[in-house]
């Protein structure tokens, strides 16, 4: 009884800490380009058809998240400060699903995995970004929970319904969800081959999902390839082909906060898997998670070598939860109690201590440093000048006009919140009038050269904020 009380106390503290880390200063940063896209598509002033067309013009990802966000804005008002609570809530819910998944895998030893997810730097970061990834992570973990539930002999019909609904939402969020679904299918196939075990409801649901996924994603994949061709012309950091250094890291440095943390967790995972080979050969539940990890890396890598690089850390962000679950559960298979406890304490301490080098803890005792483009400071700087006219440097995007509209919508929104009224025009509409050129550096070459259309201009003034460059230009003619 006393032990349960302590467990509940620690669980409550872990959950409360996770909530604070995800909510505190949630709207400190302005939006970066991908968030601006979602904010524009989800504008409730657009009809459903208009939002869908805008999405197709500007996005690569499926539209589900943007339409969920649109519904949120219709219910609570079109305010960027409201929007970011959507991913934060789903990130908090992921802590809860991790707890229940841990209960299935390792019984009452659930505190370690719940702590590691609650305090994970990567998950906290994406909890404060107006993009699909926190929802993707949640529905990935929720789908695994119901998958495990349906592996039991005593199946509740409500779990069948929930699993179907969860998978429907999950596959509609992102193409990479198919690797998780594929892992479920592969696991069931091996169970049948090796143990002659059949799971009617799981096979039925996964068959339905596979058919729907094929119908949905075949045209999407063709369109996705075209989108890649148009966007890969731009000098983005994520265009690069997979380097050899990737294979020493597998994004673990991003997943766990630093190069050192990444090495520790990667080595921990590899060692624990090798130490528990027999467990995996018996097709224990852990094998499902291992399949998810293997497929999520291998298929995009193969595609990248054959066609275009598509593997990004955020696309496989759901792996963080699965890696934590696998490490946490396998630790409790260590027979030596002292070694097991030292290992657990070590992971807890380095995870907690790493936060003191990150904004997650620093923001409580030092001013927080900006990470995203500082649009608010930029428009305030322009407002203080005598020139209220501006244009945008948008080049080599999927659709330059759609990108321009999205950023202008965000600047207008910030202007209304800060009582600033600026005037946008294309550079060739009034060439002799001095005007500001706003260059978002997250979608442009870092030194932000003048747009190609501008010739024979003088730069009267230049100023930079975080990931935003401003140039005041005048035509010399």
N, C-alpha and C positions, 0 to 999 in steps of 0.2 A: 504493500500500500504506500509506504514511504517512498519507495523507489519510483512508483508511478507518479506520485506527486512531484518529485524532482524532475522527472522526464517531462511532465506537462508544463512545469515552470520554465525549463530550458527551451522547450518547443515554443512556448509563448514569447519568450525573449528573442528567439531566433526569428520568428515571424514578424514581430514588431520592428526589429532591427532591419529586416529586409524591406518592410514597408517604408520606413523612414528613409533608407538609402535610395529608394526608387522615387519617392515623392518630393523629398527636400530639394529645393532649387530646381524643380522640374522644368520651369520655363526660363531658366537663366539664359540659355543660349538662344539666339535666333535660329531660324530654320536653315538647313542646308538644302541643296538643290532638290534631292529626291523627296524631302519632306515638303518642299514648296509645290512639287508636282501633285502630291496627295492632297494638299490643302486647296489647290486649284480645282482638281477634278471633283472634289467633294463639296464644292461650293453649292449650297442649297438653292441659289438663284438659278442654277442650271436645271433643266428638265433631266429626267433619267436618260433620255436619248442623247441629249447634249453632253452630259457627263461621260457617257459611254464613248461617244465620238472623240471627245477631248482626250480621254484615257488612251484610246487607240493611237492618237496622233503623237502622244508624248511619252507613254509608258512602255516598258518591256514586260513588267510583271502582270499577272492576271488582275482583273478589276475588283475582286471580292473585297479586299481590305478598304479600298477607296469608297466603295458603296456602303460598307459598314460605318465608315467615318462620316459619310454623307448623312446617314440616318442619325448619327449622334448630333451633328450640327443642326439638323432639322428639329431635333427634340430640345436641344439646350442652347442653341444660338451659334452663329458662325464666328467663333473666336478661337484663335490659335492656342490660347491658354487652356481652353477646354479640351482641344483635340489631343494634346499629349497625355491626358489622363487615360485615354483608351489603351494604349500599349502598356502603361504602368499597371493598370488593373489586371491585365492578362499576365503580366510578369509576376505579379503578386500571387495570382492563382496558380502559376507554375510551381511556386514553392509548396503549395498545398498538394498538387498532384504528385510532386516528388515525395512528399511524406507518405502518401498512400501507396505509391509504387514501391517505396522502401519497405513498407509493411508487408507487401506481397513477397518481396525478394528475400528480406532478412528479418522479418518479424519485428520484434520490439527494438532492434538496433537501428533506429531510423534517424537519430539525431545528427549523425555525421553527414549523410547525404543531404539532409534538409539544410544544415548549416552551410555546406559548400555551395549549394545552389542559391541560398539566400544572400550569401556574401560574395557571389561571383561577380568580378569586375565587369566582365563582358555582358552578362545578363542585365546588370544594373545600367550600363551605358545604353543598351538598346531599349530598356524600359522607358527611357526619356527621349526616344526618337519616334517621330510621327510616321512610322513605316510598319510594314507587315510582320516584321520578324518576331516580335514578342508574341503575337497571335500564333504564328507558325510554330514556335517553341511550345506554347501551351497545348495546342491541338495535337502536336506530335506526342507529347507526354500523355495526354488524355487518351489518345488512341491506343497507346501501349497498355495503359491501365485496363481498358475494356477488353483488349486482346487477351491479356492475362486472365481476366475474369471469365472469358468464354472458353478458356482452356480447362476450366474446372468441370467436373462431372455434373454438379448441380447448377445448371444454367438458369438464371432468371431472365424472363422474357424482356424485362425493362433494359437489361444490359445489351441485349441484341439490338434494340431500337437505338439506344444511346451510341453504340459502336457504329452503327450505320450512319447516324446523323453526324457524329464526330468525324468520320472519314470523309463524308460528303463535303463538309466545311474545310477539312484539312487539305484535300486534294485540290480544292478550288483556290487555295491561298498561294500556292507556289509549285512550280514544276518539280522541284526537288523532293516534294512530298511523296512522289512515286517511288523513291528509293526505300522509304519506310514501308510503304504498302508492299513493294516487291520483296522486302525482307520477311514480312509476315507470310507471304505465299511460299517463299523458299523454305522457311522453317516448317510449315505444314507439310510441304512436299517431302522433306527429309523425315519427318515424323512418320509419314505413311510408308516410305520406303524401308526405313529401319525398324519401326515398331508396329507397322500396320494399323496405326491409330488414325482415325478419321474424325473430323469435326465438321458436322453438317452445316451448322449455322455460320461458322467462320468461313467455310469454303463458299457458301452461298453469298454471303455479304461481300467477300473479296472478289468473287466473280462479277457481281453487279458493279462494284466499284471499278474494277478493271475495264469493263465495257464502257462505263461512263467516262473514265479517265482517257481511254483511247479516243473516244468521240470528241472530247474536249481539247485534248492536248496535241493531237496530230496536226490540225491546222495551226494551233498555237506555236508548235515547234518550228513549222515552216516559216511562220511570221517572225519567230524569235531569231532565226538564222539571218533573216533580212535585217532585223533591228541591229544585230551584232555587226553586220557588215557596215551599216551606216554609222554606228557609234564608235567602232574601233579605229576610225580615222583620227579621233581626238586623242590627245596625249594624256589620257587618264592613267592614274597609277594602277588601276585594276585591269588594264588591257594586256599586261605583260604575260608572256608564256610562263608556265611553271618552271621555276629555277631549281637547281639542285639543292639549294639551301632549304627549300620547302620540305624535302624528304627527311630533313633532320628535325623538323618541327611540326609539320602537319597542322599549322595554325594554332598550336597549343599555346604559343606565346601570347596570341591575341585572346584566346579563350580564357586564359588564367592570369593575365595581367602583366607578364614580363617574360623575357627570354629564360631567365632562371626558373621562374614558376612553371613555364611551359615544359622545360626539360624534366623537372621533378615529376610533374603529372604524367608526362608521356612515358618516362621510364617506369613509373609506378604502374601504369596501365599494362605495359608490355610484360614486366616481371610477374605481375599478378595473373595475367592470362597464361603465361608459360607455366607458372606454378600450379595452375588449375586446369591443365589440359584435359584431364579425365572428365572433369565436370562438363566441359564443352562437348566432348566426344559422346557423352551420354545424352546430348541434346536437351540439357537443362534450359530453363527459361532464359538464363544469361546468354545463351546462344543467339537468341533473337536480337539482343542488343548488339552483339558482335557483328551479326549480319548487317545491321543498320549502319554501323560504323564503316565496315568494309565496302558496302555498295555505295555509300554516300561519297566516299573518296574515289574509288576505282572507276566508276562509270563516267563521272565528269572529267577525270584525268585522261581516260582513253579518248573521250570525245574531243578534249582539248588538243591532243596530239594529232588526231585525225582531221579535225576541222578548225574550230576556234576555241580559245580558252574561255571556259565558263565558270570555273570553280572559284568562288569567293568565300571568305570566312562567314559572311552573313548569310549566304545561301544555305550553309550547313550549320547554322547557329543552333539548331535543335540538338546537335551532337553533344553540346556542353552538358545537358542534363543526362543524356545517356552515358557519357563517359564518367560523370560523377557517380551515377548509379552503379556502374560496373565496378569502378574502383572501390566504392564504399562497401558494396556487398561482398566482394572478393576478399577484402581485408579481414572480414570476420571468419574466413576459412583458414586463417593463419593459426596453427595449433598452439604455438607458444604465446601464452597470454601476455607476457611482458613485451615481446616484440610487437604484438598486435596493438597494445596500448600505446607504446612509444610511436608507432607509425601513425596512429589516429591523432595523438597530441601534436606530432610534428606537422601534419597536414592542416590541422586547425590553426596552429600558431603562425605558420607561414602565410596562410590565407588571410588571417586577421591582420598580421603585421604588414602585409603587402599594401593594405589600404592606406597606411600612413605615407606611402609614396605616391598615392593617387588622389585625385580631386574628391573622391567619395568621402574621405576623412578630412583632408586638408581644408575643405570648404567650411568646416565647422569652427576652425580657428584662424584661417587666413582667407583673404579675398580670393574668390574663385577666378581662375584664369579662363578666358573664352576659348572655346574649341571650334565653334562653327563660324561661318561668315557673319560679321557684325553689321547687318543691314541697318539696324536702328541707329547706331552711331554714325553710319555713313549718311543717312538721310538727314539726321540732325546737323551734321557738318555742312551739308549742302544748304540746308534751310538758313543757316547763319550767314551764308554768303549772299551776295546781291543777285546771283544767278540761280533761278529756280528751275531751269530747264535741264533735262537729263536724257540720255539715251543709254542703251544697254549693249554690252559687247557679248553677243551670242553667236557663235559660229560652230559649224560641224556637229550640231545636235541632230537627233532623230528628226525633229521638226523645229526649225529656228523660230518660226512665228509662234508656235504653241508654247515653246519655252519662254519666249518674250512675254506672252500673255500671262503665263503662270507667275513669273517673277514680278511683273507689273501689278498683278493682283495682290501679291504679298506686300509690295511696297505701298500700295494704296491702303491696305489694311493697317500696316504699321503707321502710315501717315494719319489715318483717322484716329488711331489710339493715342498718338502724340500731338494731334492738332497741327499737322504739317501738310501743306498742300504744294506738291511738286508737279511739274508738267512734263510728260513724256512725249517725245517725237523721234521719228527716224532721223538719222544723221543727215540724209540728203534732202530733208524737207525744209530746213532752214540753215543752210551751210554757213552763212555769214554771222550768225548769232553765236556768241560764246555759249557753250553748254558743257555740262558734266557728262563724262562717260563713266558709268558704273561697270566695273569688271569683276564679276564673281570668280574668285580664283579656284573654287572647287570644280569648275567646269571649263576653265581656260588654262593656257600655258601660264606658269607661275609668274613670269615677269610682266604679263599682261601688255603685250604690244598693242598699238592702236589697231582698230578694225581695218580690214583691207580696203574698205570703201573710202577711208579718210586719206586724202592726199593734200599736200601743201598746207598743212595745219601747224600751228604753234601751240605747244603745251604751256598754258599760262600758269597753271598750278597743279600740283600733284600731292596726293595724300593717301596713305594706306591704313586700313584697320585690319583686324584679323581676317584673312582670306577675302578681303575686299580692297580693290584698288580704285581710287578716284583720280580722274584727270580732267581738268578744265581746259577745253581746247577752243581755238579761234581759227577760222579759215583766213588764210593770208591773201586770198584774191580780193 
